[in-house]
Amino acid sequence: MSAPAKKLGPKGGAGKKGFAGKKGGVGTKKGKGAAAQVTETNLKHRGLFSKDLKFIMYGYGDTATPYKETVDLVEDIVVEYVSALAHKAMAGAAGKGGRMLPEDLLYLLRKDPHKFARAQELLRMNEEIQAAKKVYDDDEKLLPEDF
C-alpha cells in the first residue's frame, strides 16, 4: 500500500503550518502576531528607526528605497520584540532588587547563539569605548589651559 497523500492548503502549503514550517510559527493564524498588534508604544516611536531600518533592509537584499508600509511593518515588529524582551528582563530582575542589568538580557538571549554572541560583542565594544573616553578625558585634564 502506498502512503496517504498529504493534504495541501489553498496555496499549495501543507495544512495550517506557518511559513517557518512549524505549527504556531510565523505566519499562522493562531493568536495575534507582532505584526497584527499595533500598540500605543509602537505608535509613539513610529518613524524613529525608519532611516536606519531602510539601510539595514537594503543590506539584507531589499531595494534602496523600500515601501514605507514595509519599513513601518518591520519597525513595528522590531519595537514589539525589543519591548517584549525588555519586559521579560525586568520581570526576571524583579526578584533581584528590580534593577535590570545586561546579564538579564544575556540570560534571555542564551538559547539563540547569534543574538547572544552579538550582544556580548556590543557589550565588549561599549566597555572599550568607555575606557577610551576615560583616557581621553584624563589626558585633556593634564593639558595646560593657556598656551
C-alpha atoms as an extended CHARMM CRD file, in Angstrom:
* protein
*
       147  EXT
         1         1  MET       CA              0.0000000000        0.0000000000        0.0000000000  PROA      1               0.0000000000
         2         2  SER       CA              1.1380000000        3.4920000000       -0.6580000000  PROA      2               0.0000000000
         3         3  ALA       CA              1.2570000000        6.2690000000        1.9380000000  PROA      3               0.0000000000
         4         4  PRO       CA             -1.7290000000        8.6030000000        2.0270000000  PROA      4               0.0000000000
         5         5  ALA       CA             -1.3070000000       11.8020000000        0.0570000000  PROA      5               0.0000000000
         6         6  LYS       CA             -0.5680000000       14.9320000000        2.0490000000  PROA      6               0.0000000000
         7         7  LYS       CA             -3.4160000000       17.4420000000        2.1050000000  PROA      7               0.0000000000
         8         8  LEU       CA             -2.3720000000       20.7150000000        0.5570000000  PROA      8               0.0000000000
         9         9  GLY       CA             -3.7270000000       24.0650000000        1.6020000000  PROA      9               0.0000000000
        10        10  PRO       CA             -5.1860000000       26.6600000000       -0.7770000000  PROA      10              0.0000000000
        11        11  LYS       CA             -1.7530000000       27.9740000000       -1.7440000000  PROA      11              0.0000000000
        12        12  GLY       CA             -0.0530000000       24.6200000000       -2.0470000000  PROA      12              0.0000000000
        13        13  GLY       CA              1.2410000000       24.5620000000        1.5270000000  PROA      13              0.0000000000
        14        14  ALA       CA              0.6400000000       21.6120000000        3.7980000000  PROA      14              0.0000000000
        15        15  GLY       CA             -2.1600000000       22.1510000000        6.3110000000  PROA      15              0.0000000000
        16        16  LYS       CA             -2.1100000000       25.1000000000        8.7200000000  PROA      16              0.0000000000
        17        17  LYS       CA              1.6000000000       25.2440000000        9.3120000000  PROA      17              0.0000000000
        18        18  GLY       CA              3.2910000000       28.6320000000        9.3670000000  PROA      18              0.0000000000
        19        19  PHE       CA              5.8760000000       29.9240000000        6.9510000000  PROA      19              0.0000000000
        20        20  ALA       CA              8.6120000000       28.5420000000        9.1780000000  PROA      20              0.0000000000
        21        21  GLY       CA              7.2220000000       25.0320000000        8.7500000000  PROA      21              0.0000000000
        22        22  LYS       CA              6.2480000000       24.5840000000       12.4090000000  PROA      22              0.0000000000
        23        23  LYS       CA              2.8240000000       24.6850000000       13.9550000000  PROA      23              0.0000000000
        24        24  GLY       CA              2.3180000000       28.0400000000       15.6230000000  PROA      24              0.0000000000
        25        25  GLY       CA              5.2810000000       29.5310000000       13.7520000000  PROA      25              0.0000000000
        26        26  VAL       CA              5.4710000000       32.7710000000       11.8500000000  PROA      26              0.0000000000
        27        27  GLY       CA              2.5020000000       33.3330000000        9.5860000000  PROA      27              0.0000000000
        28        28  THR       CA             -0.0270000000       31.1250000000       11.3340000000  PROA      28              0.0000000000
        29        29  LYS       CA             -3.4970000000       32.2390000000       12.2350000000  PROA      29              0.0000000000
        30        30  LYS       CA             -3.0030000000       31.0920000000       15.8030000000  PROA      30              0.0000000000
        31        31  GLY       CA             -3.1280000000       34.1620000000       18.0700000000  PROA      31              0.0000000000
        32        32  LYS       CA             -2.0690000000       37.6580000000       17.1590000000  PROA      32              0.0000000000
        33        33  GLY       CA              1.4730000000       38.1180000000       15.9900000000  PROA      33              0.0000000000
        34        34  ALA       CA              3.6450000000       41.1750000000       16.4880000000  PROA      34              0.0000000000
        35        35  ALA       CA              2.6990000000       42.4320000000       13.0350000000  PROA      35              0.0000000000
        36        36  ALA       CA             -1.0130000000       42.3280000000       13.8270000000  PROA      36              0.0000000000
        37        37  GLN       CA             -0.6690000000       44.1890000000       17.1140000000  PROA      37              0.0000000000
        38        38  VAL       CA             -0.1170000000       47.9060000000       16.7980000000  PROA      38              0.0000000000
        39        39  THR       CA              0.2110000000       49.1360000000       20.3400000000  PROA      39              0.0000000000
        40        40  GLU       CA              0.3910000000       52.6430000000       21.7050000000  PROA      40              0.0000000000
        41        41  THR       CA              4.1320000000       52.1230000000       22.2600000000  PROA      41              0.0000000000
        42        42  ASN       CA              4.6020000000       51.3880000000       18.5600000000  PROA      42              0.0000000000
        43        43  LEU       CA              2.6890000000       54.4920000000       17.5300000000  PROA      43              0.0000000000
        44        44  LYS       CA              4.7900000000       56.7190000000       19.8010000000  PROA      44              0.0000000000
        45        45  HSD       CA              8.0020000000       55.5100000000       18.2040000000  PROA      45              0.0000000000
        46        46  ARG       CA              6.7830000000       55.1850000000       14.6340000000  PROA      46              0.0000000000
        47        47  GLY       CA              9.3230000000       56.6330000000       12.2370000000  PROA      47              0.0000000000
        48        48  LEU       CA             12.0770000000       56.8900000000       14.8310000000  PROA      48              0.0000000000
        49        49  PHE       CA             14.0440000000       53.9690000000       13.3790000000  PROA      49              0.0000000000
        50        50  SER       CA             12.8580000000       54.1300000000        9.7650000000  PROA      50              0.0000000000
        51        51  LYS       CA             16.0330000000       55.6770000000        8.3430000000  PROA      51              0.0000000000
        52        52  ASP       CA             18.2420000000       53.0530000000        9.9750000000  PROA      52              0.0000000000
        53        53  LEU       CA             15.8740000000       50.2340000000        9.0570000000  PROA      53              0.0000000000
        54        54  LYS       CA             15.9620000000       51.2580000000        5.3920000000  PROA      54              0.0000000000
        55        55  PHE       CA             19.7420000000       50.8190000000        5.3920000000  PROA      55              0.0000000000
        56        56  ILE       CA             19.5300000000       47.5110000000        7.2500000000  PROA      56              0.0000000000
        57        57  MET       CA             16.8540000000       46.2220000000        4.8700000000  PROA      57              0.0000000000
        58        58  TYR       CA             18.9680000000       47.2940000000        1.8900000000  PROA      58              0.0000000000
        59        59  GLY       CA             21.9670000000       45.4930000000        3.3710000000  PROA      59              0.0000000000
        60        60  TYR       CA             19.8900000000       42.3170000000        3.6080000000  PROA      60              0.0000000000
        61        61  GLY       CA             18.7860000000       42.4700000000       -0.0320000000  PROA      61              0.0000000000
        62        62  ASP       CA             15.8200000000       44.8330000000       -0.2290000000  PROA      62              0.0000000000
        63        63  THR       CA             15.7290000000       47.7330000000       -2.6630000000  PROA      63              0.0000000000
        64        64  ALA       CA             17.4710000000       51.0120000000       -1.8620000000  PROA      64              0.0000000000
        65        65  THR       CA             14.0620000000       52.6630000000       -1.4350000000  PROA      65              0.0000000000
        66        66  PRO       CA             11.6750000000       50.1590000000        0.1800000000  PROA      66              0.0000000000
        67        67  TYR       CA              7.9590000000       50.8470000000        0.5340000000  PROA      67              0.0000000000
        68        68  LYS       CA              7.0760000000       52.9970000000        3.5350000000  PROA      68              0.0000000000
        69        69  GLU       CA              4.4940000000       50.4020000000        4.6070000000  PROA      69              0.0000000000
        70        70  THR       CA              7.1800000000       47.7030000000        4.6480000000  PROA      70              0.0000000000
        71        71  VAL       CA              9.5180000000       49.8260000000        6.7430000000  PROA      71              0.0000000000
        72        72  ASP       CA              6.6600000000       50.6520000000        9.1330000000  PROA      72              0.0000000000
        73        73  LEU       CA              5.7880000000       46.9590000000        9.4810000000  PROA      73              0.0000000000
        74        74  VAL       CA              9.3960000000       45.9470000000       10.1620000000  PROA      74              0.0000000000
        75        75  GLU       CA              9.6880000000       48.8090000000       12.6490000000  PROA      75              0.0000000000
        76        76  ASP       CA              6.5380000000       47.6630000000       14.4550000000  PROA      76              0.0000000000
        77        77  ILE       CA              7.9100000000       44.1240000000       14.6710000000  PROA      77              0.0000000000
        78        78  VAL       CA             11.2880000000       45.3170000000       15.9760000000  PROA      78              0.0000000000
        79        79  VAL       CA              9.7760000000       47.6510000000       18.5820000000  PROA      79              0.0000000000
        80        80  GLU       CA              7.3650000000       44.9420000000       19.7290000000  PROA      80              0.0000000000
        81        81  TYR       CA             10.2100000000       42.3790000000       20.0260000000  PROA      81              0.0000000000
        82        82  VAL       CA             12.5160000000       44.7170000000       21.9460000000  PROA      82              0.0000000000
        83        83  SER       CA              9.6550000000       45.8150000000       24.2400000000  PROA      83              0.0000000000
        84        84  ALA       CA              8.7180000000       42.2040000000       24.9990000000  PROA      84              0.0000000000
        85        85  LEU       CA             12.3720000000       41.3210000000       25.6290000000  PROA      85              0.0000000000
        86        86  ALA       CA             12.7860000000       44.2860000000       27.9920000000  PROA      86              0.0000000000
        87        87  HSD       CA              9.5920000000       43.3880000000       29.8760000000  PROA      87              0.0000000000
        88        88  LYS       CA             10.7780000000       39.7860000000       30.3130000000  PROA      88              0.0000000000
        89        89  ALA       CA             14.1750000000       41.0090000000       31.5220000000  PROA      89              0.0000000000
        90        90  MET       CA             12.5020000000       43.3680000000       34.0100000000  PROA      90              0.0000000000
        91        91  ALA       CA             10.2730000000       40.5550000000       35.2660000000  PROA      91              0.0000000000
        92        92  GLY       CA             13.3660000000       38.4160000000       35.8230000000  PROA      92              0.0000000000
        93        93  ALA       CA             15.1500000000       41.2820000000       37.5490000000  PROA      93              0.0000000000
        94        94  ALA       CA             12.2290000000       41.9920000000       39.8830000000  PROA      94              0.0000000000
        95        95  GLY       CA             13.3330000000       39.2040000000       42.2160000000  PROA      95              0.0000000000
        96        96  LYS       CA             16.8680000000       40.6050000000       42.3680000000  PROA      96              0.0000000000
        97        97  GLY       CA             16.1320000000       44.1220000000       43.5230000000  PROA      97              0.0000000000
        98        98  GLY       CA             14.2200000000       45.3270000000       40.4660000000  PROA      98              0.0000000000
        99        99  ARG       CA             17.1790000000       46.7220000000       38.5470000000  PROA      99              0.0000000000
       100       100  MET       CA             17.6980000000       45.3060000000       35.0710000000  PROA      100             0.0000000000
       101       101  LEU       CA             21.3050000000       44.5010000000       34.1670000000  PROA      101             0.0000000000
       102       102  PRO       CA             22.8780000000       43.4910000000       30.8550000000  PROA      102             0.0000000000
       103       103  GLU       CA             23.1860000000       39.9630000000       32.2600000000  PROA      103             0.0000000000
       104       104  ASP       CA             19.3760000000       39.7580000000       32.4130000000  PROA      104             0.0000000000
       105       105  LEU       CA             19.1800000000       40.3330000000       28.6590000000  PROA      105             0.0000000000
       106       106  LEU       CA             22.0180000000       37.8950000000       28.0220000000  PROA      106             0.0000000000
       107       107  TYR       CA             20.1170000000       35.2840000000       30.0280000000  PROA      107             0.0000000000
       108       108  LEU       CA             17.0950000000       35.6910000000       27.7550000000  PROA      108             0.0000000000
       109       109  LEU       CA             19.2390000000       35.5040000000       24.6050000000  PROA      109             0.0000000000
       110       110  ARG       CA             21.2850000000       32.4900000000       25.7460000000  PROA      110             0.0000000000
       111       111  LYS       CA             19.4460000000       29.9770000000       23.5310000000  PROA      111             0.0000000000
       112       112  ASP       CA             19.9940000000       31.9530000000       20.3210000000  PROA      112             0.0000000000
       113       113  PRO       CA             23.7410000000       31.7520000000       19.6170000000  PROA      113             0.0000000000
       114       114  HSD       CA             23.7800000000       34.5430000000       17.0100000000  PROA      114             0.0000000000
       115       115  LYS       CA             21.9220000000       37.0850000000       19.1420000000  PROA      115             0.0000000000
       116       116  PHE       CA             23.8670000000       36.0400000000       22.2440000000  PROA      116             0.0000000000
       117       117  ALA       CA             27.2480000000       36.4830000000       20.5210000000  PROA      117             0.0000000000
       118       118  ARG       CA             26.2220000000       39.8390000000       19.0430000000  PROA      118             0.0000000000
       119       119  ALA       CA             25.0120000000       41.1050000000       22.4300000000  PROA      119             0.0000000000
       120       120  GLN       CA             28.3020000000       40.0560000000       24.0480000000  PROA      120             0.0000000000
       121       121  GLU       CA             30.2490000000       41.7810000000       21.2710000000  PROA      121             0.0000000000
       122       122  LEU       CA             28.2700000000       45.0050000000       21.7320000000  PROA      122             0.0000000000
       123       123  LEU       CA             28.8670000000       44.9410000000       25.4920000000  PROA      123             0.0000000000
       124       124  ARG       CA             32.6250000000       44.4640000000       24.9480000000  PROA      124             0.0000000000
       125       125  MET       CA             32.7040000000       47.3160000000       22.4270000000  PROA      125             0.0000000000
       126       126  ASN       CA             30.8170000000       49.5440000000       24.8710000000  PROA      126             0.0000000000
       127       127  GLU       CA             33.3960000000       48.8220000000       27.5760000000  PROA      127             0.0000000000
       128       128  GLU       CA             36.2350000000       49.6570000000       25.1620000000  PROA      128             0.0000000000
       129       129  ILE       CA             34.5760000000       52.9290000000       24.1560000000  PROA      129             0.0000000000
       130       130  GLN       CA             34.0350000000       53.8980000000       27.8030000000  PROA      130             0.0000000000
       131       131  ALA       CA             37.6870000000       53.1300000000       28.5980000000  PROA      131             0.0000000000
       132       132  ALA       CA             38.8770000000       55.1970000000       25.6140000000  PROA      132             0.0000000000
       133       133  LYS       CA             36.6550000000       58.1200000000       26.6530000000  PROA      133             0.0000000000
       134       134  LYS       CA             38.0760000000       57.9660000000       30.1650000000  PROA      134             0.0000000000
       135       135  VAL       CA             41.6520000000       58.0310000000       28.8560000000  PROA      135             0.0000000000
       136       136  TYR       CA             40.8040000000       60.9400000000       26.5570000000  PROA      136             0.0000000000
       137       137  ASP       CA             39.1590000000       62.9010000000       29.3940000000  PROA      137             0.0000000000
       138       138  ASP       CA             42.1260000000       62.2320000000       31.6910000000  PROA      138             0.0000000000
       139       139  ASP       CA             44.5870000000       63.4010000000       29.0070000000  PROA      139             0.0000000000
       140       140  GLU       CA             42.5340000000       66.5340000000       28.3830000000  PROA      140             0.0000000000
       141       141  LYS       CA             42.7290000000       67.4700000000       32.0690000000  PROA      141             0.0000000000
       142       142  LEU       CA             46.5330000000       67.2200000000       32.0190000000  PROA      142             0.0000000000
       143       143  LEU       CA             46.9540000000       69.7370000000       29.1900000000  PROA      143             0.0000000000
       144       144  PRO       CA             47.6080000000       73.3470000000       30.2210000000  PROA      144             0.0000000000
       145       145  GLU       CA             44.6620000000       75.6450000000       29.6300000000  PROA      145             0.0000000000
       146       146  ASP       CA             46.7010000000       78.5450000000       28.2200000000  PROA      146             0.0000000000
       147       147  PHE       CA             49.4510000000       78.2320000000       25.6580000000  PROA      147             0.0000000000
